[in-house]
Amino acid sequence: MAIVTFGTIFDAAKVFVPDVYEDDRGFFKETYTAHKYREAGLTDTFVQDSVSFSSRNVIRGLHYDFKMSKFVQVLRGKIWDVIVDARSTSPTYLKWQGFVLSEHNHRQLYIPAGFLHGFIALADDVVFSYKHGSLYDPKSEGAVRWNDPALGIAWPLVGEPRVSVKDQNAPLLADAAIPAWPAAIPPHAGP
């Protein structure tokens, strides 16, 4: 078997589904093996892994660091993940696309540098895994308010959102200090 790859509306963002071996006991899968993903077209080098835990209706984002690509997946639960192309020279600039990622569909999302990223937890217990293409640097991170009307993101929210104070106070897109593209990126930031 081979890793299955799906395109998105963006030239560089991709969805991957690894080999999954299921039986009556559950399942086993490799969540990342460098040479297999290189063969599937993902050539980034990931230098940091992070995990977040969220409960239902937690919204995280929209965050960005134009030096950092991400490779994300859900280890437990279900989310709706959204990415927004913030590359000012891109033909898909400010377009967004949402993806359901869950422990059952095994989908993994590659997010190139230059994108805003966020998600909403659709289950009571969500464990979310991130691989980062560069080390976390608080000086290069930023955020745009998750519900900015200028973006028009159709969040699948049922009930009240649970948003951090930092994300609630994020600027609207028009006021955000988003760096110019491509000057903000390192020499290698794509699949």
C-alpha positions, 0 to 999 in steps of 0.5 A, a space after each residue: 500500500 502507499 500513502 494516498 495524496 489529495 490536492 486542495 484548492 491551493 497549489 502547495 497544500 496537500 492532504 495525506 492519508 497513511 497506510 492504516 492496518 485495522 482489525 477487531 482490536 483497533 488500528 496501527 499506522 505510521 504517522 510519519 516516515 520521512 522517505 515515504 512522505 518524500 516519495 509522496 511529494 512532501 519534502 519539508 524537513 520538520 524540526 519540532 513536534 507539538 501536541 495540543 489538547 482541546 475540548 468541544 467548541 475550542 477554537 484555536 487560531 487563526 495563527 501564522 508564522 511565515 517561516 513555518 510550514 506545518 504537518 498536522 493530524 488528529 490523534 484522538 477526536 475530530 476537528 474542522 481545520 481551516 487554512 487561509 492563503 496569506 501569500 500576497 502574490 498568490 492567485 488564491 490570496 485570502 481564499 480559505 478551505 476547511 477540512 475534517 480531520 479525525 482519528 477515524 479518517 486518518 487525514 493529515 494536512 500539509 500547510 505550507 509557510 504563508 498560510 493562516 491556520 486554525 481549527 475548531 474541536 468537534 469532539 469532547 476530547 481532541 488530541 492534535 499533533 503538529 510537525 513544524 518546519 521551523 522552530 517556534 519563534 514568538 517574534 515571528 508569530 502572529 494571528 488574525 481574529 478567527 471570525 473576521 468578516 473580511 475572510 468569511 470563514 463558515 465555521 461549523 460552530 454549534 453553541 458558544 465558541 471557547 477562544 483564548 484571550 489572546 485569540 479573542 484579541 487578535 487583530 482583524 486582517 486589515 489591522 494585522 502585521 502580516 509580512 510581505 510574501 515571499 520576503 518572509 520565507 526561508 529558502 525552502 518552504 514547500 512540498 
